[in-house]
Amino acid sequence: MAETIHLFKRRTRKLDPKLFDGLARHLGLEGKGQDSEEALFWSGGARTLAYAQPCTRFAGLLFFVDQSVSWGEAGGKVLSAKRAQAWTQELLDKFELRPRQPDDERIRFEFALEARETEAVVFDGKERRAVKAKTDVLSNAVLNGIPVVGPRAKARLIFKEDARPVMAHVALWDSLAVHEERELVREHDVARTIAEKLADRNRCQEKAYRLCDMRLVYMAGEFNGGPDLLMPEYLVEIELQDPRHDERNAPIPPRQVLRIPAWR
C-alpha cells in the first residue's frame, strides 16, 4: 500500500480592532489606528504596525517596524535571549497570535521559540572585535513530524537594548483541519522528475547538475483564493555544474532550490 500524507485547511483569525489597538499600545505606538475589511493599520511617528485580515494575500501576517533604531548597529549591549524569548511568548499568548492546538488525533502540531544574541565584527583601525548587535527570536513549527516553512508559518522578532522589539513578523494561522489524505510521492520519484526537468541541461549524457539535498516540508505560502491549504512539498537543492570546466579551476558553482509537490 502506498504511503499517504495529509493536506490541511488553514483558518486565519479575523483580528478584532480593539485587540489590535491594545497590541499597538503594547508596542509603544501613539495616535489612532485605521481598519478596513482587508487590514488593520496603525502608524505613530517612526513606528508602524499592520495586520492582514483573512482572504488577503498574506492573511494572518502581523508586521511591526520601528525605524528610529538601526537594526544592524553594533552597540555592545542587547536584551538577553532569555528576556526576549519570554517577552515574545507573552505577546503571542496575550494577543491570541499563537495557533490553537487542534482537537484531532490526526494532527500533531509542535510550536517552539528560540532566541539568540547576534554579534557583529567592528574594526577601529587597529583591531577587530566582536560586539553584540541584536537579539533574534525565531519560531520553529512542526506538523506531523514535518517542518512547516514559508512566509505564513513563522514568528521572528528583533530586539536591541529595550524589552520591546524593533521589528516583528508574526504570520501564523488560527486553526487547522484535515482537508484530504493523498498518496505521498516517494523521493526516488522526485529525483526522476528532477532529471526529466533538467534533461536539456545535460551535455553528452553527462549531468550538468548535482543533487545536494532533498527536504520534505509543509509550505505555508501566500493565499491565492479558494481553500487556504497547507500542502507538502519537496525542497530540492541542486548544484549547477558546467562539464566543460576543469573542476580544479572552476569557480564555486551556483545552487538552485526547486519546489516539487509531494502528493498526488
Secondary structure, DSSP 8 states (H G I E B T S, - for coil): ---EEEEEEEE-----HHHHHHHHHHTT--S--EE-SSEEEEEETTEEEEEE-TTSTTTTEEEEEETTS-SS---S----HHHHHHHHHHHHHHTT-S----S-TT--EEEEEEEEEEEEEEE-SS-EEEEEEEEEEEEEEEETTEEEESTTSEEEEEE-SSSS-SEEEEE--SEEEEEEEEEB--HHHHHHHHHHHTGGG-BTTB-SEEEEEEEEEEE-----SSS-EEEEEEEEEEEE--TTS-TTT-----EEEEEEE-B-
